[in-house]
Amino acid sequence: MIEMRESELKQESGRIPLAERLAAIAHALKAKAGKYGRPVNKDEIDDLWGHP
């Protein structure tokens, strides 16, 4: 079952342009954040990645 779904996803990924797939992912993450989501500034991002 998992292999079948992975195969379907590979076929689907070839049909949908990357920009559209990324937009869908961004939309889903934004919806998941709900009303408590907030912008993250550069300093916070650097801290997460361990940059000085």
CYANA upper distance limits for C-alpha pairs under 8 A (distance plus 0.5 A):
  1 MET  CA      5 ARG  CA      6.82
  2 ILE  CA      6 GLU  CA      6.62
  3 GLU  CA      7 SER  CA      6.63
  4 MET  CA      8 GLU  CA      6.81
  5 ARG  CA      9 LEU  CA      6.66
  6 GLU  CA     10 LYS  CA      6.73
  7 SER  CA     11 GLN  CA      6.84
  8 GLU  CA     12 GLU  CA      6.56
  9 LEU  CA     13 SER  CA      6.43
 10 LYS  CA     14 GLY  CA      7.09
 11 GLN  CA     15 ARG  CA      7.45
 12 GLU  CA     16 ILE  CA      6.99
 13 SER  CA     17 PRO  CA      8.16
 13 SER  CA     18 LEU  CA      8.46
 16 ILE  CA     20 GLU  CA      7.17
 16 ILE  CA     21 ARG  CA      7.13
 17 PRO  CA     21 ARG  CA      6.97
 18 LEU  CA     22 LEU  CA      6.60
 19 ALA  CA     23 ALA  CA      6.58
 20 GLU  CA     24 ALA  CA      6.68
 21 ARG  CA     25 ILE  CA      6.80
 22 LEU  CA     26 ALA  CA      6.60
 23 ALA  CA     27 HIS  CA      6.55
 24 ALA  CA     28 ALA  CA      6.64
 25 ILE  CA     29 LEU  CA      6.70
 26 ALA  CA     30 LYS  CA      6.57
 27 HIS  CA     31 ALA  CA      6.64
 28 ALA  CA     32 LYS  CA      6.64
 29 LEU  CA     33 ALA  CA      6.75
 30 LYS  CA     34 GLY  CA      7.23
 30 LYS  CA     37 GLY  CA      7.96
 33 ALA  CA     37 GLY  CA      5.28
 40 VAL  CA     44 GLU  CA      6.79
 40 VAL  CA     45 ILE  CA      7.39
 41 ASN  CA     45 ILE  CA      7.00
 42 LYS  CA     46 ASP  CA      6.60
 43 ASP  CA     47 ASP  CA      6.68
 44 GLU  CA     48 LEU  CA      6.76
 45 ILE  CA     49 TRP  CA      6.86
 46 ASP  CA     50 GLY  CA      6.44
 46 ASP  CA     51 HIS  CA      5.30
 46 ASP  CA     52 PRO  CA      7.32
 47 ASP  CA     51 HIS  CA      6.40
 47 ASP  CA     52 PRO  CA      7.80
